Amino acid sequence: MAKGLKGLDIDNYYDGYKTSDINCVDLPLAASAGYFNRDNYFFYCLCYSYILNWGDNFNDDWYKTRESILKILGIEFCRIKAGNKEDLFDKVIQQIDEECPVFFVVKYGSLFYSKYYKWGTYDHGLILSEYNDEYKIFGIRDREVVREHINSGIFSSDVMHKLQVDYEMLYNIWKESNKLFLEEGSIHCNTFYSLKQAKESTAIKSDVRTLLIKLFDQSEGSEINQFERYIYDFAERLSNKVKIANIEEESVRRRFQRSFSTLFNVVKKYLWQEGENNQTLICIEDKLEAFLKQRLDIINMLHLYSLRSMKISTDILGDYVKRDYENYNTFRYELLSMLKSDIV
């Protein structure tokens, strides 16, 4: 193994987003992509929000979905298996030496600095960005280190805070996480990930405008409404008297409603810098708000049916889906009209 210090410069993203808008796995993954180009953090969040709602690239396979998003940005997402402790250290160090950020999916309960230490069972993402082999130290980036400050409002985003851990600390995080992953049959068991710039870039973007047009300008009928899938699946579970977990409501709001606000935040961040007509964007944002309010109303109604253990009629489901399409298509049409209007 290499001796001495090696580190990759990854931003804190004080101007980034919160897990209430995306999630605590994909935000650090976005920050890892930002190593190659800071804009990638924001572009990843944009693509994530779109694909999990509408994109035909969406796949229920966790890895394939992230792989497809990173491919859009010209980044390879690599799965790496590790066996014993020494194998883990060697492979992590090799990736950092090759200028590849390392990404771990772990369990909250494995993190000695987390409020959920010893009992948290949900997945969480952290970045390994440096090592010092002389002192046996790894440098990690994780918002969980400053969770209480984020929650108190000191930070307006989930900052990728720096923390140093020794080799044994990292191995314990890995080992404790793998115990639960093994029980769950998770793809993350004995696995970590690295990101590398593709040799021949597969990126479809040259700027945010091109990226947005590529995502939104699908031929009619080719988009897959993932929210529609969720609505009908939810209704089927109710008809089969399957209990809906309370935690689902939060994840559904984040995926199908709040993530779209993040998407438009990225639009404003870049297009207003280009000198776009603010009134045009404000008008489009109004259309987005109508779309998101409609989605929130539907989510609330679905969960009300669940609380009351009531079935949902086919007519009501059809009405939900129709209204969702109508509001989305209005927003999409206005956005694309603006994006294409200034293209020569």
C-alpha positions as a Python dict, from the first residue, in 0.01 Angstrom:
ca = {
    (1, 'M'): (0, 0, 0),
    (2, 'A'): (108, 355, -62),
    (3, 'K'): (263, 553, 219),
    (4, 'G'): (176, 901, 339),
    (5, 'L'): (-114, 1129, 265),
    (6, 'K'): (-345, 1126, -34),
    (7, 'G'): (-666, 1326, -61),
    (8, 'L'): (-936, 1425, -309),
    (9, 'D'): (-1083, 1774, -297),
    (10, 'I'): (-1459, 1744, -247),
    (11, 'D'): (-1669, 2050, -171),
    (12, 'N'): (-1878, 2093, 146),
    (13, 'Y'): (-2179, 2211, -60),
    (14, 'Y'): (-2304, 2474, 178),
    (15, 'D'): (-2529, 2580, -112),
    (16, 'G'): (-2659, 2227, -162),
    (17, 'Y'): (-2976, 2047, -60),
    (18, 'K'): (-3115, 1856, 234),
    (19, 'T'): (-3213, 1494, 280),
    (20, 'S'): (-3572, 1610, 326),
    (21, 'D'): (-3558, 1699, -46),
    (22, 'I'): (-3349, 1413, -186),
    (23, 'N'): (-3219, 1152, 64),
    (24, 'C'): (-2915, 1074, 275),
    (25, 'V'): (-2771, 827, 24),
    (26, 'D'): (-2805, 1018, -303),
    (27, 'L'): (-2685, 1355, -172),
    (28, 'P'): (-2336, 1227, -79),
    (29, 'L'): (-2334, 1033, -406),
    (30, 'A'): (-2404, 1363, -583),
    (31, 'A'): (-2118, 1524, -390),
    (32, 'S'): (-1888, 1239, -497),
    (33, 'A'): (-1976, 1314, -860),
    (34, 'G'): (-1896, 1676, -783),
    (35, 'Y'): (-1530, 1586, -742),
    (36, 'F'): (-1490, 1581, -1120),
    (37, 'N'): (-1693, 1898, -1175),
    (38, 'R'): (-1868, 2090, -897),
    (39, 'D'): (-2176, 2135, -1116),
    (40, 'N'): (-2221, 1757, -1120),
    (41, 'Y'): (-2367, 1773, -768),
    (42, 'F'): (-2655, 1987, -891),
    (43, 'F'): (-2691, 1804, -1223),
    (44, 'Y'): (-2706, 1471, -1039),
    (45, 'C'): (-2988, 1603, -817),
    (46, 'L'): (-3173, 1728, -1124),
    (47, 'C'): (-3141, 1394, -1306),
    (48, 'Y'): (-3229, 1198, -992),
    (49, 'S'): (-3547, 1400, -938),
    (50, 'Y'): (-3658, 1357, -1298),
    (51, 'I'): (-3573, 990, -1345),
    (52, 'L'): (-3736, 876, -1021),
    (53, 'N'): (-4055, 1053, -1123),
    (54, 'W'): (-4080, 1030, -1500),
    (55, 'G'): (-3776, 893, -1670),
    (56, 'D'): (-3788, 577, -1872),
    (57, 'N'): (-3438, 507, -1735),
    (58, 'F'): (-3584, 434, -1393),
    (59, 'N'): (-3517, 82, -1272),
    (60, 'D'): (-3616, -80, -945),
    (61, 'D'): (-3256, -199, -921),
    (62, 'W'): (-3079, 49, -690),
    (63, 'Y'): (-2744, 19, -862),
    (64, 'K'): (-2868, 36, -1221),
    (65, 'T'): (-3070, 350, -1150),
    (66, 'R'): (-2766, 533, -1007),
    (67, 'E'): (-2544, 396, -1279),
    (68, 'S'): (-2778, 542, -1544),
    (69, 'I'): (-2781, 883, -1376),
    (70, 'L'): (-2402, 899, -1346),
    (71, 'K'): (-2362, 780, -1706),
    (72, 'I'): (-2554, 1090, -1816),
    (73, 'L'): (-2279, 1292, -1645),
    (74, 'G'): (-2000, 1092, -1807),
    (75, 'I'): (-1908, 906, -1487),
    (76, 'E'): (-1864, 532, -1436),
    (77, 'F'): (-2019, 387, -1119),
    (78, 'C'): (-1814, 87, -1012),
    (79, 'R'): (-1909, -191, -768),
    (80, 'I'): (-1619, -333, -571),
    (81, 'K'): (-1632, -641, -353),
    (82, 'A'): (-1406, -668, -49),
    (83, 'G'): (-1333, -967, 169),
    (84, 'N'): (-1126, -929, 484),
    (85, 'K'): (-1003, -615, 655),
    (86, 'E'): (-678, -587, 462),
    (87, 'D'): (-857, -639, 131),
    (88, 'L'): (-1096, -357, 215),
    (89, 'F'): (-817, -114, 305),
    (90, 'D'): (-608, -204, 0),
    (91, 'K'): (-897, -157, -242),
    (92, 'V'): (-1016, 172, -89),
    (93, 'I'): (-663, 314, -100),
    (94, 'Q'): (-617, 196, -458),
    (95, 'Q'): (-931, 383, -567),
    (96, 'I'): (-825, 705, -396),
    (97, 'D'): (-478, 672, -552),
    (98, 'E'): (-650, 649, -890),
    (99, 'E'): (-839, 975, -822),
    (100, 'C'): (-1171, 795, -771),
    (101, 'P'): (-1396, 904, -483),
    (102, 'V'): (-1507, 608, -274),
    (103, 'F'): (-1871, 574, -171),
    (104, 'F'): (-2005, 353, 109),
    (105, 'V'): (-2366, 266, 183),
    (106, 'V'): (-2377, 188, 555),
    (107, 'K'): (-2627, 159, 838),
    (108, 'Y'): (-2691, 448, 1076),
    (109, 'G'): (-2641, 212, 1370),
    (110, 'S'): (-2282, 147, 1264),
    (111, 'L'): (-2180, 514, 1288),
    (112, 'F'): (-2029, 591, 1630),
    (113, 'Y'): (-2088, 964, 1572),
    (114, 'S'): (-2458, 925, 1484),
    (115, 'K'): (-2750, 979, 1721),
    (116, 'Y'): (-2875, 644, 1590),
    (117, 'Y'): (-2556, 458, 1688),
    (118, 'K'): (-2617, 94, 1784),
    (119, 'W'): (-2983, 90, 1678),
    (120, 'G'): (-3040, 274, 1347),
    (121, 'T'): (-3130, 31, 1069),
    (122, 'Y'): (-3178, 263, 770),
    (123, 'D'): (-2925, 298, 488),
    (124, 'H'): (-2697, 599, 479),
    (125, 'G'): (-2424, 718, 240),
    (126, 'L'): (-2077, 845, 322),
    (127, 'I'): (-1774, 944, 116),
    (128, 'L'): (-1413, 835, 163),
    (129, 'S'): (-1195, 1103, 10),
    (130, 'E'): (-853, 1069, 169),
    (131, 'Y'): (-617, 848, 364),
    (132, 'N'): (-291, 875, 558),
    (133, 'D'): (-123, 537, 558),
    (134, 'E'): (151, 652, 794),
    (135, 'Y'): (-98, 722, 1074),
    (136, 'K'): (-361, 471, 956),
    (137, 'I'): (-631, 734, 909),
    (138, 'F'): (-911, 773, 656),
    (139, 'G'): (-1083, 1103, 583),
    (140, 'I'): (-1457, 1079, 533),
    (141, 'R'): (-1731, 1325, 439),
    (142, 'D'): (-2068, 1292, 608),
    (143, 'R'): (-2348, 1529, 703),
    (144, 'E'): (-2437, 1302, 998),
    (145, 'V'): (-2139, 1450, 1186),
    (146, 'V'): (-2323, 1784, 1208),
    (147, 'R'): (-2683, 1661, 1201),
    (148, 'E'): (-2785, 1864, 1507),
    (149, 'H'): (-2651, 2184, 1350),
    (150, 'I'): (-2832, 2113, 1025),
    (151, 'N'): (-3155, 2044, 1213),
    (152, 'S'): (-3116, 2365, 1415),
    (153, 'G'): (-3084, 2572, 1097),
    (154, 'I'): (-2718, 2672, 1131),
    (155, 'F'): (-2660, 2519, 789),
    (156, 'S'): (-2908, 2555, 505),
    (157, 'S'): (-2796, 2228, 344),
    (158, 'D'): (-2668, 1886, 439),
    (159, 'V'): (-2302, 1984, 434),
    (160, 'M'): (-2041, 1720, 354),
    (161, 'H'): (-1852, 1768, 680),
    (162, 'K'): (-1498, 1635, 719),
    (163, 'L'): (-1412, 1376, 980),
    (164, 'Q'): (-1107, 1159, 1036),
    (165, 'V'): (-1138, 799, 1149),
    (166, 'D'): (-867, 540, 1197),
    (167, 'Y'): (-858, 221, 998),
    (168, 'E'): (-1020, 17, 1274),
    (169, 'M'): (-1308, 264, 1308),
    (170, 'L'): (-1381, 236, 937),
    (171, 'Y'): (-1364, -140, 948),
    (172, 'N'): (-1609, -150, 1239),
    (173, 'I'): (-1853, 66, 1041),
    (174, 'W'): (-1814, -173, 748),
    (175, 'K'): (-1845, -486, 962),
    (176, 'E'): (-2152, -374, 1160),
    (177, 'S'): (-2329, -256, 845),
    (178, 'N'): (-2262, -586, 671),
    (179, 'K'): (-2428, -780, 951),
    (180, 'L'): (-2759, -611, 870),
    (181, 'F'): (-2702, -614, 495),
    (182, 'L'): (-2646, -989, 511),
    (183, 'E'): (-2972, -1038, 703),
    (184, 'E'): (-3158, -824, 448),
    (185, 'G'): (-2999, -986, 145),
    (186, 'S'): (-2888, -636, 41),
    (187, 'I'): (-2676, -569, -268),
    (188, 'H'): (-2455, -351, -45),
    (189, 'C'): (-2326, -648, 156),
    (190, 'N'): (-1944, -667, 137),
    (191, 'T'): (-1958, -404, -137),
    (192, 'F'): (-1848, -46, -178),
    (193, 'Y'): (-1853, 184, -481),
    (194, 'S'): (-1620, 417, -662),
    (195, 'L'): (-1672, 685, -924),
    (196, 'K'): (-1439, 746, -1216),
    (197, 'Q'): (-1445, 973, -1515),
    (198, 'A'): (-1531, 773, -1825),
    (199, 'K'): (-1239, 740, -2067),
    (200, 'E'): (-1458, 851, -2354),
    (201, 'S'): (-1719, 1070, -2191),
    (202, 'T'): (-2075, 949, -2236),
    (203, 'A'): (-2215, 1273, -2098),
    (204, 'I'): (-2516, 1404, -2289),
    (205, 'K'): (-2492, 1751, -2143),
    (206, 'S'): (-2286, 2045, -2251),
    (207, 'D'): (-2480, 2275, -2018),
    (208, 'V'): (-2790, 2262, -1801),
    (209, 'R'): (-3014, 2376, -2088),
    (210, 'T'): (-2907, 2084, -2307),
    (211, 'L'): (-2946, 1844, -2018),
    (212, 'L'): (-3297, 1964, -1938),
    (213, 'I'): (-3412, 1940, -2299),
    (214, 'K'): (-3273, 1588, -2324),
    (215, 'L'): (-3459, 1484, -2008),
    (216, 'F'): (-3792, 1658, -2071),
    (217, 'D'): (-3818, 1648, -2449),
    (218, 'Q'): (-3924, 1283, -2470),
    (219, 'S'): (-4137, 1179, -2764),
    (220, 'E'): (-4503, 1176, -2671),
    (221, 'G'): (-4608, 873, -2469),
    (222, 'S'): (-4254, 745, -2400),
    (223, 'E'): (-4230, 876, -2046),
    (224, 'I'): (-4323, 641, -1766),
    (225, 'N'): (-4515, 807, -1485),
    (226, 'Q'): (-4366, 644, -1177),
    (227, 'F'): (-4625, 820, -961),
    (228, 'E'): (-4900, 645, -1157),
    (229, 'R'): (-4729, 314, -1083),
    (230, 'Y'): (-4722, 403, -715),
    (231, 'I'): (-5092, 505, -709),
    (232, 'Y'): (-5210, 175, -858),
    (233, 'D'): (-4971, -31, -647),
    (234, 'F'): (-5090, 150, -334),
    (235, 'A'): (-5452, 79, -420),
    (236, 'E'): (-5376, -288, -482),
    (237, 'R'): (-5208, -318, -144),
    (238, 'L'): (-5511, -163, 20),
    (239, 'S'): (-5744, -406, -156),
    (240, 'N'): (-5526, -692, -30),
    (241, 'K'): (-5535, -542, 322),
    (242, 'V'): (-5160, -490, 330),
    (243, 'K'): (-5070, -244, 605),
    (244, 'I'): (-4894, 70, 481),
    (245, 'A'): (-4599, 172, 701),
    (246, 'N'): (-4603, 527, 837),
    (247, 'I'): (-4247, 584, 718),
    (248, 'E'): (-4365, 536, 360),
    (249, 'E'): (-4556, 864, 361),
    (250, 'E'): (-4237, 1064, 423),
    (251, 'S'): (-4037, 885, 154),
    (252, 'V'): (-4323, 923, -95),
    (253, 'R'): (-4355, 1297, -32),
    (254, 'R'): (-3981, 1335, -78),
    (255, 'R'): (-3964, 1136, -400),
    (256, 'F'): (-4281, 1244, -578),
    (257, 'Q'): (-4323, 1598, -449),
    (258, 'R'): (-4029, 1766, -277),
    (259, 'S'): (-3762, 1637, -517),
    (260, 'F'): (-3932, 1827, -800),
    (261, 'S'): (-3882, 2151, -605),
    (262, 'T'): (-3511, 2065, -597),
    (263, 'L'): (-3519, 2007, -972),
    (264, 'F'): (-3659, 2352, -1035),
    (265, 'N'): (-3412, 2502, -788),
    (266, 'V'): (-3136, 2372, -1017),
    (267, 'V'): (-3315, 2525, -1317),
    (268, 'K'): (-3325, 2865, -1148),
    (269, 'K'): (-2967, 2839, -1023),
    (270, 'Y'): (-2827, 2804, -1373),
    (271, 'L'): (-3075, 2974, -1604),
    (272, 'W'): (-3103, 3291, -1401),
    (273, 'Q'): (-2726, 3315, -1416),
    (274, 'E'): (-2761, 3310, -1793),
    (275, 'G'): (-2980, 3620, -1775),
    (276, 'E'): (-3311, 3454, -1841),
    (277, 'N'): (-3630, 3659, -1812),
    (278, 'N'): (-3723, 3620, -1446),
    (279, 'Q'): (-4093, 3672, -1518),
    (280, 'T'): (-4089, 3371, -1749),
    (281, 'L'): (-3935, 3151, -1482),
    (282, 'I'): (-4175, 3283, -1221),
    (283, 'C'): (-4466, 3188, -1446),
    (284, 'I'): (-4320, 2838, -1494),
    (285, 'E'): (-4268, 2806, -1120),
    (286, 'D'): (-4636, 2888, -1069),
    (287, 'K'): (-4723, 2598, -1301),
    (288, 'L'): (-4488, 2374, -1104),
    (289, 'E'): (-4648, 2475, -775),
    (290, 'A'): (-4991, 2382, -911),
    (291, 'F'): (-4854, 2045, -1019),
    (292, 'L'): (-4688, 1981, -680),
    (293, 'K'): (-4995, 2091, -484),
    (294, 'Q'): (-5203, 1847, -683),
    (295, 'R'): (-4953, 1570, -608),
    (296, 'L'): (-4955, 1652, -238),
    (297, 'D'): (-5335, 1641, -233),
    (298, 'I'): (-5330, 1299, -397),
    (299, 'I'): (-5067, 1164, -156),
    (300, 'N'): (-5269, 1293, 140),
    (301, 'M'): (-5585, 1132, 6),
    (302, 'L'): (-5415, 798, -54),
    (303, 'H'): (-5288, 785, 300),
    (304, 'L'): (-5627, 892, 433),
    (305, 'Y'): (-5776, 588, 260),
    (306, 'S'): (-5504, 381, 425),
    (307, 'L'): (-5577, 518, 774),
    (308, 'R'): (-5946, 441, 728),
    (309, 'S'): (-5875, 98, 572),
    (310, 'M'): (-6088, 188, 272),
    (311, 'K'): (-6060, 64, -86),
    (312, 'I'): (-6020, 316, -369),
    (313, 'S'): (-6249, 295, -669),
    (314, 'T'): (-6111, 265, -1021),
    (315, 'D'): (-6280, 592, -1119),
    (316, 'I'): (-6108, 782, -839),
    (317, 'L'): (-5770, 633, -929),
    (318, 'G'): (-5820, 728, -1294),
    (319, 'D'): (-5909, 1084, -1194),
    (320, 'Y'): (-5594, 1112, -981),
    (321, 'V'): (-5376, 996, -1269),
    (322, 'K'): (-5548, 1222, -1525),
    (323, 'R'): (-5509, 1535, -1312),
    (324, 'D'): (-5147, 1452, -1241),
    (325, 'Y'): (-5070, 1419, -1612),
    (326, 'E'): (-5252, 1742, -1697),
    (327, 'N'): (-5065, 1952, -1441),
    (328, 'Y'): (-4730, 1796, -1523),
    (329, 'N'): (-4775, 1843, -1899),
    (330, 'T'): (-4861, 2211, -1847),
    (331, 'F'): (-4540, 2263, -1650),
    (332, 'R'): (-4335, 2058, -1897),
    (333, 'Y'): (-4470, 2247, -2200),
    (334, 'E'): (-4394, 2588, -2048),
    (335, 'L'): (-4042, 2481, -1943),
    (336, 'L'): (-3953, 2336, -2282),
    (337, 'S'): (-4094, 2639, -2464),
    (338, 'M'): (-3863, 2864, -2263),
    (339, 'L'): (-3560, 2636, -2305),
    (340, 'K'): (-3599, 2610, -2682),
    (341, 'S'): (-3686, 2973, -2743),
    (342, 'D'): (-3325, 3093, -2719),
    (343, 'I'): (-3158, 2808, -2901),
    (344, 'V'): (-3003, 2907, -3233),
}
